[in-house]
């Protein structure tokens, strides 16, 4: 199975696949991993074909936030906040679907699709600056406060490893918050 094949699987099915990962030792006692691929049922195949993900990138400009889809031309949005830019991009999708012939609508917008919002590091940190202090972000990410401030101000760009640290820390926090009951 190639990596591109996994991109179309929904998260739950992907998690089940990854649980089936098994370790095998060859003659040289080196560890090898492989995935045991289950047979696709008709409902899984339909689910893969009907639910598509549409990437929408959100970036902070000098005056406003901008949202656009690198996958599809014509999907743009702006706003004073990231939330307004998201809403503007989703409205652009509605307008694209409403004002075009059904045969001219891109395949990703036919049927069910899930918008996936991608923030660059500066936009993400700016978006959440009223929620998280740099000290709190330092505690959950392990990245120095000064470095986080450089990323938020745009003075420095984060390396992929640092972006992954921030992303994983926020997802862990989100997961913990989802388990809380009040």
C-alpha positions as CSV (number, residue, x, y, z in Angstrom):
1,X,0.0,0.0,0.0
2,X,1.4,3.4,-0.9
3,X,1.2,6.5,1.1
4,X,-1.1,8.2,-1.3
5,X,-3.6,5.4,-0.8
6,X,-3.7,6.1,2.9
7,X,-4.6,9.8,2.3
8,X,-8.1,9.0,1.2
9,X,-8.9,6.8,4.2
10,X,-10.9,8.4,7.0
11,X,-9.2,8.8,10.4
12,X,-11.0,6.0,12.1
13,X,-10.3,3.5,9.4
14,X,-6.6,4.6,9.2
15,X,-6.4,4.2,13.0
16,X,-7.7,0.6,12.7
17,X,-5.1,-0.1,10.0
18,X,-2.3,1.3,12.1
19,X,-3.4,-0.9,15.0
20,X,-2.8,-3.9,12.8
21,X,0.8,-3.0,12.3
22,X,2.9,-6.0,13.2
23,X,6.6,-6.4,13.8
24,X,8.5,-9.1,12.0
25,X,12.1,-10.1,12.4
26,X,14.1,-11.3,9.4
27,X,17.2,-13.5,9.4
28,X,19.4,-10.6,10.3
29,X,17.2,-9.7,13.4
30,X,16.4,-6.3,11.9
31,X,13.0,-5.0,12.7
32,X,10.6,-4.6,9.8
33,X,7.1,-3.3,9.9
34,X,4.3,-4.1,7.6
35,X,0.6,-3.4,7.3
36,X,-1.8,-6.2,6.9
37,X,-4.4,-4.7,4.6
38,X,-8.0,-5.7,5.3
39,X,-10.3,-6.4,2.4
40,X,-12.3,-3.3,1.4
41,X,-16.0,-3.7,2.1
42,X,-18.4,-1.9,-0.2
43,X,-19.4,0.6,2.5
44,X,-15.7,1.4,3.2
45,X,-15.1,1.9,-0.5
46,X,-18.1,4.2,-0.8
47,X,-17.1,6.1,2.3
48,X,-13.6,6.7,0.8
49,X,-15.1,7.8,-2.5
50,X,-17.8,10.1,-1.1
51,X,-15.9,11.9,1.8
52,X,-13.2,14.1,0.4
53,X,-11.0,16.6,2.1
54,X,-10.6,20.1,0.8
55,X,-7.5,21.9,2.1
56,X,-7.9,25.6,3.0
57,X,-4.8,27.5,4.0
58,X,-5.1,30.5,6.4
59,X,-2.4,33.1,6.5
60,X,-2.0,36.4,8.3
61,X,-1.3,39.4,6.2
62,X,-0.5,42.9,7.3
63,X,-4.1,44.0,7.7
64,X,-6.2,40.9,7.4
65,X,-6.3,37.1,7.4
66,X,-6.6,35.4,4.0
67,X,-8.0,31.9,3.3
68,X,-7.6,30.1,0.0
69,X,-7.6,26.6,-1.3
70,X,-4.4,25.5,-3.1
71,X,-6.4,22.6,-4.6
72,X,-9.0,24.7,-6.3
73,X,-8.9,28.0,-8.1
74,X,-11.6,30.5,-7.1
75,X,-11.9,29.7,-3.5
76,X,-10.7,32.7,-1.6
77,X,-11.7,34.6,1.5
78,X,-10.5,37.4,3.7
79,X,-11.5,38.7,7.1
80,X,-10.3,40.7,10.1
81,X,-10.0,37.5,12.1
82,X,-9.2,33.9,11.1
83,X,-12.8,32.9,11.8
84,X,-14.1,35.5,9.3
85,X,-11.6,34.3,6.7
86,X,-12.8,30.7,7.2
87,X,-16.4,31.8,6.8
88,X,-15.6,33.8,3.7
89,X,-13.9,30.8,2.1
90,X,-16.8,28.5,2.9
91,X,-19.1,31.1,1.4
92,X,-17.0,31.1,-1.7
93,X,-17.4,27.4,-1.9
94,X,-21.2,27.8,-1.7
95,X,-21.2,30.4,-4.4
96,X,-19.0,28.3,-6.6
97,X,-21.5,25.4,-6.3
98,X,-24.5,27.6,-6.7
99,X,-23.4,29.5,-9.7
100,X,-21.9,26.8,-11.9
101,X,-23.3,24.0,-14.0
102,X,-23.2,20.7,-12.0
103,X,-20.8,19.2,-14.6
104,X,-18.4,22.2,-14.1
105,X,-18.2,21.8,-10.3
106,X,-14.9,20.3,-9.3
107,X,-15.0,16.6,-8.2
108,X,-13.9,17.3,-4.7
109,X,-17.0,19.5,-4.1
110,X,-19.4,16.9,-5.4
111,X,-21.0,14.9,-2.6
112,X,-19.7,15.2,0.9
113,X,-16.4,17.0,1.6
114,X,-14.6,18.0,4.7
115,X,-12.8,21.4,4.8
116,X,-9.4,21.0,6.5
117,X,-8.0,24.3,7.7
118,X,-4.2,24.7,7.6
119,X,-2.5,27.5,9.4
120,X,1.0,28.7,8.9
121,X,2.8,29.0,12.3
122,X,2.6,32.8,12.5
123,X,-1.1,32.8,11.8
124,X,-1.8,30.0,14.3
125,X,0.1,31.7,17.1
126,X,-1.5,35.0,16.4
127,X,-4.9,33.5,16.2
128,X,-4.5,31.9,19.6
129,X,-2.6,34.6,21.4
130,X,-5.6,35.7,23.4
131,X,-6.1,32.1,24.5
132,X,-2.6,30.9,25.2
133,X,0.3,32.8,26.7
134,X,3.8,32.0,25.4
135,X,4.6,30.5,28.9
136,X,1.6,28.1,28.5
137,X,2.7,27.2,24.9
138,X,6.3,26.7,26.2
139,X,5.0,24.2,28.8
140,X,3.0,22.1,26.3
141,X,5.4,22.3,23.4
142,X,8.8,22.5,25.0
143,X,9.7,25.4,22.7
144,X,11.3,28.5,24.3
145,X,9.0,31.5,24.8
146,X,11.3,33.8,23.0
147,X,11.4,31.4,20.0
148,X,7.6,31.2,20.0
149,X,7.5,35.1,20.0
150,X,9.8,35.1,17.0
151,X,7.5,32.7,15.2
152,X,4.4,34.7,16.1
153,X,5.9,38.1,15.0
154,X,7.2,36.6,11.7
155,X,10.8,37.5,12.6
156,X,11.7,33.8,12.2
157,X,10.1,30.9,10.3
158,X,9.7,27.7,12.2
159,X,11.4,24.5,11.0
160,X,9.2,21.5,10.1
161,X,10.2,19.8,13.4
162,X,9.1,22.8,15.4
163,X,5.8,23.0,13.5
164,X,5.2,19.4,14.2
165,X,5.9,19.9,18.0
166,X,3.4,22.7,18.1
167,X,0.8,20.7,16.2
168,X,1.2,17.6,18.3
169,X,1.1,19.5,21.5
170,X,-2.1,21.3,20.6
171,X,-3.7,18.0,19.4
172,X,-2.7,16.4,22.7
173,X,-4.3,19.3,24.6
174,X,-7.4,19.1,22.5
175,X,-7.7,15.3,23.1
176,X,-7.4,15.9,26.9
177,X,-10.0,18.6,26.8
178,X,-12.4,16.4,24.9
179,X,-12.2,13.9,27.8
180,X,-13.2,16.5,30.4
181,X,-16.7,16.5,31.7
182,X,-18.1,19.3,33.9
